[in-house]
Amino acid sequence: MRVGEVLNILDKKIIPSVKWKNDPSGLLIGDKDAEVKAILTALNPTLEVAKEAKMKGCNLIVSHHPLFKKPVNRLVEGDYYSDIIRFIIKNDISLISCHTDYDLVKDGVSYLLAKEIGLKSIKPLIGIKEINDVEINELYKLCVYCPVEAVEKIKSAIDLAGGAAIGNYDHCFFSVSGEGNFRPGEGTDPYIGKKGNIEKVIEVKIETVVTSWNKDKVFSAVKSAHPYEEPVIDIYPLDNNSNNFGLGAFGELKKSMPLKEFCLLISKKLGTDTLRIAVNEKNPIVKKVAVCGGSGSAVWKQAFKSGADVFVTSEFSHHLYQEASYYINIIDATHHSTEQFSKNGLKDFLEKNISGTKILESETDSDVVRNINQLN
Protein backbone atom coordinates (compact mmCIF):
# COMPACT_ATOMS: atom_id res chain seq x y z
CA MET A 1 0.00 0.00 0.00
CA ARG A 2 1.41 3.39 -1.05
CA VAL A 3 0.56 6.86 0.24
CA GLY A 4 -1.16 7.75 -3.03
CA GLU A 5 -3.39 4.68 -2.76
CA VAL A 6 -4.48 5.68 0.76
CA LEU A 7 -5.23 9.17 -0.57
CA ASN A 8 -7.37 7.72 -3.37
CA ILE A 9 -9.33 5.61 -0.87
CA LEU A 10 -10.01 8.66 1.31
CA ASP A 11 -10.99 10.74 -1.72
CA LYS A 12 -13.78 8.32 -2.61
CA LYS A 13 -15.43 9.00 0.75
CA ILE A 14 -14.23 12.47 1.73
CA ILE A 15 -14.54 14.27 -1.60
CA PRO A 16 -11.57 16.69 -2.01
CA SER A 17 -13.47 19.12 -4.25
CA VAL A 18 -16.23 19.67 -1.67
CA LYS A 19 -14.48 22.03 0.72
CA TRP A 20 -14.07 25.66 1.70
CA LYS A 21 -12.30 27.94 -0.77
CA ASN A 22 -8.49 27.71 -0.54
CA ASP A 23 -8.65 25.13 2.24
CA PRO A 24 -5.48 23.03 2.60
CA SER A 25 -6.56 19.40 2.33
CA GLY A 26 -5.09 16.26 0.81
CA LEU A 27 -1.41 15.26 0.80
CA LEU A 28 0.36 18.18 2.50
CA ILE A 29 3.76 16.61 3.17
CA GLY A 30 5.33 13.50 1.68
CA ASP A 31 5.56 11.28 -1.37
CA LYS A 32 2.62 9.55 -3.08
CA ASP A 33 4.91 6.66 -4.06
CA ALA A 34 6.18 6.02 -0.53
CA GLU A 35 5.32 2.59 0.88
CA VAL A 36 3.03 2.84 3.93
CA LYS A 37 4.33 0.95 6.96
CA ALA A 38 1.56 1.96 9.36
CA ILE A 39 -0.95 4.81 9.73
CA LEU A 40 -1.67 7.09 12.69
CA THR A 41 -4.94 9.07 12.72
CA ALA A 42 -5.20 12.33 14.65
CA LEU A 43 -7.22 15.50 15.04
CA ASN A 44 -4.15 17.74 15.10
CA PRO A 45 -0.77 17.00 13.44
CA THR A 46 1.26 18.39 16.34
CA LEU A 47 4.92 17.71 17.10
CA GLU A 48 3.83 15.30 19.84
CA VAL A 49 1.70 13.41 17.32
CA ALA A 50 4.57 13.28 14.83
CA LYS A 51 6.90 11.90 17.52
CA GLU A 52 4.24 9.36 18.48
CA ALA A 53 4.00 8.28 14.84
CA LYS A 54 7.76 7.71 14.68
CA MET A 55 7.79 5.82 17.97
CA LYS A 56 4.97 3.51 16.81
CA GLY A 57 6.48 2.91 13.38
CA CYS A 58 3.84 4.92 11.49
CA ASN A 59 5.16 6.76 8.44
CA LEU A 60 1.77 8.23 7.47
CA ILE A 61 -0.36 10.57 9.58
CA VAL A 62 -3.99 11.10 8.52
CA SER A 63 -5.42 14.08 10.39
CA HIS A 64 -8.54 16.23 10.32
CA HIS A 65 -6.81 19.56 10.86
CA PRO A 66 -4.12 20.61 8.39
CA LEU A 67 -0.70 21.59 9.72
CA PHE A 68 -1.06 25.23 8.77
CA LYS A 69 -3.59 27.48 7.03
CA LYS A 70 -1.30 30.36 6.08
CA PRO A 71 2.07 30.41 4.27
CA VAL A 72 5.14 29.39 6.25
CA ASN A 73 7.92 31.77 5.27
CA ARG A 74 10.81 30.11 7.04
CA LEU A 75 11.81 26.73 8.47
CA VAL A 76 14.00 27.38 11.49
CA GLU A 77 14.52 25.51 14.75
CA GLY A 78 12.42 26.79 17.64
CA ASP A 79 9.47 27.96 15.51
CA TYR A 80 6.20 26.08 16.19
CA TYR A 81 5.34 25.11 12.61
CA SER A 82 8.97 24.74 11.53
CA ASP A 83 9.72 22.19 14.23
CA ILE A 84 6.79 20.00 13.14
CA ILE A 85 7.59 20.23 9.43
CA ARG A 86 11.30 19.59 9.92
CA PHE A 87 10.62 16.56 12.15
CA ILE A 88 8.10 15.07 9.70
CA ILE A 89 10.42 15.50 6.71
CA LYS A 90 13.55 14.28 8.54
CA ASN A 91 11.75 11.09 9.55
CA ASP A 92 10.16 10.40 6.15
CA ILE A 93 6.62 10.76 7.48
CA SER A 94 3.81 11.74 5.10
CA LEU A 95 0.83 13.85 6.14
CA ILE A 96 -2.67 13.71 4.67
CA SER A 97 -5.30 16.08 6.07
CA CYS A 98 -9.05 15.82 5.53
CA HIS A 99 -10.17 19.23 6.72
CA THR A 100 -13.30 21.07 5.59
CA ASP A 101 -14.05 18.27 3.12
CA TYR A 102 -14.49 16.04 6.21
CA ASP A 103 -16.62 18.76 7.84
CA LEU A 104 -18.96 18.80 4.85
CA VAL A 105 -19.54 15.09 4.18
CA LYS A 106 -22.86 13.98 5.70
CA ASP A 107 -21.32 11.40 8.09
CA GLY A 108 -18.21 13.44 8.84
CA VAL A 109 -17.07 15.47 11.85
CA SER A 110 -20.44 16.85 13.05
CA TYR A 111 -22.25 13.55 12.43
CA LEU A 112 -19.68 11.77 14.62
CA LEU A 113 -20.30 14.34 17.37
CA ALA A 114 -24.08 13.96 17.07
CA LYS A 115 -23.78 10.18 17.16
CA GLU A 116 -21.56 10.29 20.25
CA ILE A 117 -24.09 12.48 22.06
CA GLY A 118 -26.76 9.87 21.28
CA LEU A 119 -28.90 11.74 18.76
CA LYS A 120 -31.21 9.86 16.41
CA SER A 121 -32.50 10.69 12.89
CA ILE A 122 -29.31 12.66 12.23
CA LYS A 123 -29.20 14.88 9.14
CA PRO A 124 -27.09 17.86 7.98
CA LEU A 125 -27.96 21.13 9.71
CA ILE A 126 -27.22 23.24 6.62
CA GLY A 127 -27.53 22.02 3.03
CA ILE A 128 -24.51 22.33 0.76
CA LYS A 129 -26.34 24.81 -1.51
CA GLU A 130 -26.79 27.20 1.40
CA ILE A 131 -23.05 27.57 2.04
CA ASN A 132 -21.61 30.50 0.09
CA ASP A 133 -17.95 29.63 0.69
CA VAL A 134 -18.25 26.20 -0.91
CA GLU A 135 -18.02 26.20 -4.70
CA ILE A 136 -19.59 22.93 -5.72
CA ASN A 137 -22.49 21.73 -7.83
CA GLU A 138 -22.71 18.12 -6.79
CA LEU A 139 -25.02 16.57 -9.34
CA TYR A 140 -25.15 16.71 -13.14
CA LYS A 141 -27.66 15.10 -15.49
CA LEU A 142 -26.10 13.01 -18.25
CA CYS A 143 -28.13 12.15 -21.36
CA VAL A 144 -26.84 10.00 -24.19
CA TYR A 145 -28.58 8.83 -27.37
CA CYS A 146 -27.61 5.44 -28.81
CA PRO A 147 -28.89 2.55 -30.95
CA VAL A 148 -30.86 -0.14 -29.14
CA GLU A 149 -28.07 -2.73 -29.31
CA ALA A 150 -25.62 -0.43 -27.47
CA VAL A 151 -27.80 0.39 -24.44
CA GLU A 152 -26.52 -2.22 -21.99
CA LYS A 153 -22.87 -1.70 -22.97
CA ILE A 154 -23.16 2.05 -22.34
CA LYS A 155 -25.01 1.56 -19.03
CA SER A 156 -22.27 -0.83 -17.90
CA ALA A 157 -19.59 1.72 -18.84
CA ILE A 158 -21.37 4.41 -16.81
CA ASP A 159 -21.64 2.07 -13.80
CA LEU A 160 -17.95 1.13 -13.94
CA ALA A 161 -16.92 4.80 -14.17
CA GLY A 162 -18.85 5.60 -10.97
CA GLY A 163 -21.94 7.24 -12.46
CA ALA A 164 -25.65 6.44 -12.08
CA ALA A 165 -25.59 6.60 -8.27
CA ILE A 166 -28.12 8.46 -6.11
CA GLY A 167 -27.52 8.17 -2.36
CA ASN A 168 -27.24 4.47 -1.51
CA TYR A 169 -28.73 3.41 -4.86
CA ASP A 170 -26.68 2.62 -7.96
CA HIS A 171 -27.49 1.64 -11.56
CA CYS A 172 -30.02 4.50 -11.66
CA PHE A 173 -31.17 5.02 -15.25
CA PHE A 174 -34.21 6.20 -17.18
CA SER A 175 -34.58 5.20 -20.83
CA VAL A 176 -37.02 6.17 -23.57
CA SER A 177 -37.13 5.29 -27.27
CA GLY A 178 -37.53 7.71 -30.16
CA GLU A 179 -36.58 8.42 -33.74
CA GLY A 180 -33.15 9.87 -34.44
CA ASN A 181 -32.29 11.70 -37.70
CA PHE A 182 -28.87 12.47 -39.18
CA ARG A 183 -27.05 12.69 -42.51
CA PRO A 184 -23.40 11.60 -42.72
CA GLY A 185 -21.22 14.05 -44.62
CA GLU A 186 -17.89 13.82 -46.43
CA GLY A 187 -15.04 12.41 -44.36
CA THR A 188 -17.36 10.45 -42.06
CA ASP A 189 -17.38 6.74 -41.29
CA PRO A 190 -20.95 6.18 -40.06
CA TYR A 191 -21.89 3.23 -37.86
CA ILE A 192 -25.35 3.30 -39.46
CA GLY A 193 -26.34 4.64 -42.89
CA LYS A 194 -24.55 5.99 -45.95
CA LYS A 195 -22.83 9.28 -46.73
CA GLY A 196 -25.21 11.87 -48.13
CA ASN A 197 -28.36 10.03 -47.11
CA ILE A 198 -30.74 11.19 -44.38
CA GLU A 199 -31.05 8.31 -41.93
CA LYS A 200 -33.92 7.63 -39.55
CA VAL A 201 -33.03 5.31 -36.70
CA ILE A 202 -34.85 4.05 -33.60
CA GLU A 203 -32.60 5.23 -30.76
CA VAL A 204 -32.73 5.09 -26.98
CA LYS A 205 -32.19 8.13 -24.80
CA ILE A 206 -30.44 7.12 -21.55
CA GLU A 207 -30.69 9.55 -18.63
CA THR A 208 -28.72 9.29 -15.41
CA VAL A 209 -26.78 11.41 -12.92
CA VAL A 210 -23.08 11.96 -12.36
CA THR A 211 -21.17 13.98 -9.77
CA SER A 212 -18.97 16.97 -10.46
CA TRP A 213 -15.87 14.99 -9.54
CA ASN A 214 -16.51 12.02 -11.83
CA LYS A 215 -18.42 13.54 -14.76
CA ASP A 216 -15.31 13.78 -16.98
CA LYS A 217 -14.44 10.14 -16.29
CA VAL A 218 -18.01 9.04 -17.05
CA PHE A 219 -18.10 11.14 -20.22
CA SER A 220 -14.91 9.47 -21.49
CA ALA A 221 -16.28 6.03 -20.62
CA VAL A 222 -19.52 6.67 -22.53
CA LYS A 223 -17.66 7.98 -25.56
CA SER A 224 -15.41 4.90 -25.63
CA ALA A 225 -18.35 2.51 -25.32
CA HIS A 226 -20.55 4.26 -27.87
CA PRO A 227 -20.56 2.82 -31.40
CA TYR A 228 -21.21 6.17 -33.11
CA GLU A 229 -18.39 8.24 -34.54
CA GLU A 230 -19.97 11.43 -33.12
CA PRO A 231 -22.23 10.43 -30.20
CA VAL A 232 -24.64 12.96 -28.71
CA ILE A 233 -23.85 13.29 -25.00
CA ASP A 234 -25.43 16.08 -22.94
CA ILE A 235 -24.24 17.05 -19.44
CA TYR A 236 -25.87 19.88 -17.49
CA PRO A 237 -25.92 20.93 -13.82
CA LEU A 238 -28.80 20.16 -11.49
CA ASP A 239 -29.90 22.49 -8.72
CA ASN A 240 -30.64 19.67 -6.25
CA ASN A 241 -29.83 20.30 -2.59
CA SER A 242 -28.24 16.95 -1.73
CA ASN A 243 -28.22 15.40 1.74
CA ASN A 244 -24.88 13.77 0.92
CA PHE A 245 -23.13 16.96 2.04
CA GLY A 246 -23.80 19.77 4.46
CA LEU A 247 -22.49 21.56 7.52
CA GLY A 248 -23.27 20.62 11.10
CA ALA A 249 -25.86 18.07 12.16
CA PHE A 250 -29.36 17.98 13.62
CA GLY A 251 -31.11 15.23 15.53
CA GLU A 252 -33.22 14.34 18.54
CA LEU A 253 -32.56 12.79 21.92
CA LYS A 254 -34.40 9.60 22.82
CA LYS A 255 -36.05 11.51 25.64
CA SER A 256 -36.33 15.13 26.72
CA MET A 257 -34.22 16.39 29.62
CA PRO A 258 -33.53 19.63 31.50
CA LEU A 259 -30.70 21.78 30.16
CA LYS A 260 -28.46 21.09 33.16
CA GLU A 261 -28.85 17.33 32.74
CA PHE A 262 -28.00 17.70 29.04
CA CYS A 263 -24.91 19.76 29.90
CA LEU A 264 -23.74 17.00 32.24
CA LEU A 265 -24.30 14.51 29.41
CA ILE A 266 -22.20 16.65 27.05
CA SER A 267 -19.46 16.97 29.66
CA LYS A 268 -19.35 13.19 30.09
CA LYS A 269 -19.53 12.29 26.39
CA LEU A 270 -16.92 14.87 25.36
CA GLY A 271 -14.73 14.16 28.40
CA THR A 272 -14.42 17.80 29.36
CA ASP A 273 -15.54 20.16 32.12
CA THR A 274 -14.67 23.11 29.89
CA LEU A 275 -18.17 24.17 28.87
CA ARG A 276 -19.44 27.72 28.48
CA ILE A 277 -23.23 27.80 28.63
CA ALA A 278 -25.44 30.68 27.49
CA VAL A 279 -28.96 29.99 28.73
CA ASN A 280 -32.18 30.79 26.93
CA GLU A 281 -34.45 31.18 29.95
CA LYS A 282 -37.61 30.60 27.87
CA ASN A 283 -36.58 27.05 26.93
CA PRO A 284 -35.03 25.02 29.78
CA ILE A 285 -35.93 21.60 28.28
CA VAL A 286 -33.83 19.89 25.59
CA LYS A 287 -35.14 17.44 22.99
CA LYS A 288 -33.99 18.67 19.58
CA VAL A 289 -30.27 19.31 19.23
CA ALA A 290 -28.09 21.05 16.64
CA VAL A 291 -24.32 20.55 16.63
CA CYS A 292 -21.38 21.81 14.62
CA GLY A 293 -17.94 20.40 15.27
CA GLY A 294 -15.24 23.04 15.66
CA SER A 295 -15.86 26.75 15.17
CA GLY A 296 -19.59 26.88 14.43
CA SER A 297 -20.72 30.09 16.11
CA ALA A 298 -21.37 31.74 12.73
CA VAL A 299 -24.24 29.33 12.02
CA TRP A 300 -26.20 29.73 15.25
CA LYS A 301 -29.12 31.29 13.33
CA GLN A 302 -29.47 28.15 11.22
CA ALA A 303 -29.43 26.12 14.44
CA PHE A 304 -32.29 28.24 15.78
CA LYS A 305 -34.26 28.01 12.50
CA SER A 306 -33.91 24.22 12.56
CA GLY A 307 -36.10 24.11 15.66
CA ALA A 308 -33.30 22.96 17.94
CA ASP A 309 -33.56 23.61 21.67
CA VAL A 310 -29.78 23.83 22.06
CA PHE A 311 -26.74 24.37 19.85
CA VAL A 312 -23.48 22.57 20.70
CA THR A 313 -20.35 23.98 19.06
CA SER A 314 -17.39 26.20 20.03
CA GLU A 315 -15.76 29.63 19.79
CA PHE A 316 -18.53 32.12 20.52
CA SER A 317 -17.63 35.75 21.22
CA HIS A 318 -19.05 37.78 24.12
CA HIS A 319 -21.65 39.71 22.13
CA LEU A 320 -22.63 36.65 20.12
CA TYR A 321 -23.41 34.82 23.37
CA GLN A 322 -25.79 37.64 24.27
CA GLU A 323 -27.56 37.71 20.92
CA ALA A 324 -27.77 33.97 20.29
CA SER A 325 -28.98 33.00 23.77
CA TYR A 326 -31.97 35.31 23.31
CA TYR A 327 -33.22 32.67 20.85
CA ILE A 328 -31.56 29.35 21.69
CA ASN A 329 -29.50 27.65 24.40
CA ILE A 330 -25.78 27.61 23.59
CA ILE A 331 -23.20 25.10 24.81
CA ASP A 332 -19.73 26.20 23.83
CA ALA A 333 -17.25 23.35 24.31
CA THR A 334 -13.68 23.61 23.09
CA HIS A 335 -12.82 23.23 19.42
CA HIS A 336 -10.88 20.06 20.22
CA SER A 337 -13.68 18.48 22.25
CA THR A 338 -16.29 18.87 19.53
CA GLU A 339 -13.99 17.47 16.82
CA GLN A 340 -12.08 14.82 18.75
CA PHE A 341 -14.13 11.94 17.32
CA SER A 342 -12.81 12.62 13.82
CA LYS A 343 -9.62 10.65 14.46
CA ASN A 344 -11.67 7.57 15.36
CA GLY A 345 -13.93 8.14 12.36
CA LEU A 346 -10.90 8.27 10.05
CA LYS A 347 -9.47 5.13 11.65
CA ASP A 348 -12.75 3.21 11.25
CA PHE A 349 -13.09 4.19 7.61
CA LEU A 350 -9.50 3.25 6.75
CA GLU A 351 -9.81 -0.10 8.55
CA LYS A 352 -12.90 -0.95 6.52
CA ASN A 353 -11.13 -0.17 3.24
CA ILE A 354 -7.51 -1.21 3.83
CA SER A 355 -6.29 -4.66 4.78
CA GLY A 356 -2.81 -5.68 5.86
CA THR A 357 -1.78 -2.23 7.14
CA LYS A 358 -1.70 -1.33 10.84
CA ILE A 359 -3.89 1.69 11.63
CA LEU A 360 -3.64 3.37 15.04
CA GLU A 361 -5.45 6.26 16.72
CA SER A 362 -3.26 8.92 18.33
CA GLU A 363 -3.04 8.84 22.12
CA THR A 364 -1.02 12.05 22.50
CA ASP A 365 -3.43 14.25 20.54
CA SER A 366 -5.05 16.16 23.40
CA ASP A 367 -6.77 19.49 24.05
CA VAL A 368 -4.41 22.34 24.92
CA VAL A 369 -7.32 24.28 26.50
CA ARG A 370 -7.84 23.28 30.14
CA ASN A 371 -9.94 24.38 33.06
CA ILE A 372 -8.56 25.42 36.42
CA ASN A 373 -9.16 22.01 37.99
CA GLN A 374 -6.78 20.41 35.48
CA LEU A 375 -3.82 22.58 36.47
CA ASN A 376 -1.11 21.17 38.76
Buried (B, 14 or more C-beta within 10 A) or exposed (E): BBBBBBBEBBBEBBBBBBBBEEBBBBBBBBEEEBEBBBBBBBBBBBBBBBBBBBEBEBBBBBBBBBBBEEEEEEEEEEBEBBBBBBBBBEEEBBBBBBBBBBBBBBBBBBBBBBBBBEBEEBBBBBBBBBBEEBEBBBBBBBBBBBBEEBBEEBBEBBBEBBBBBEEEEEEBBEEEEEEBEBEBEEEBEBBEBEEEEEEEBEBBBBBBBBBBBBBEBBBEBBBEBBEBEEBBBEBEEEEBBBEBBBBBBBBBBEEEBEBEEBBEBBBEBBEBEBBEBBBBEEBEEBBBBBBBBBBBBEBBEBBBBBEBBBBBBBBBEEEBBEEBBEBBBBBBBBBBBBBBBBBBBBBBBBBEEBEEBBBBBBEBBBBEBEEEEEEE
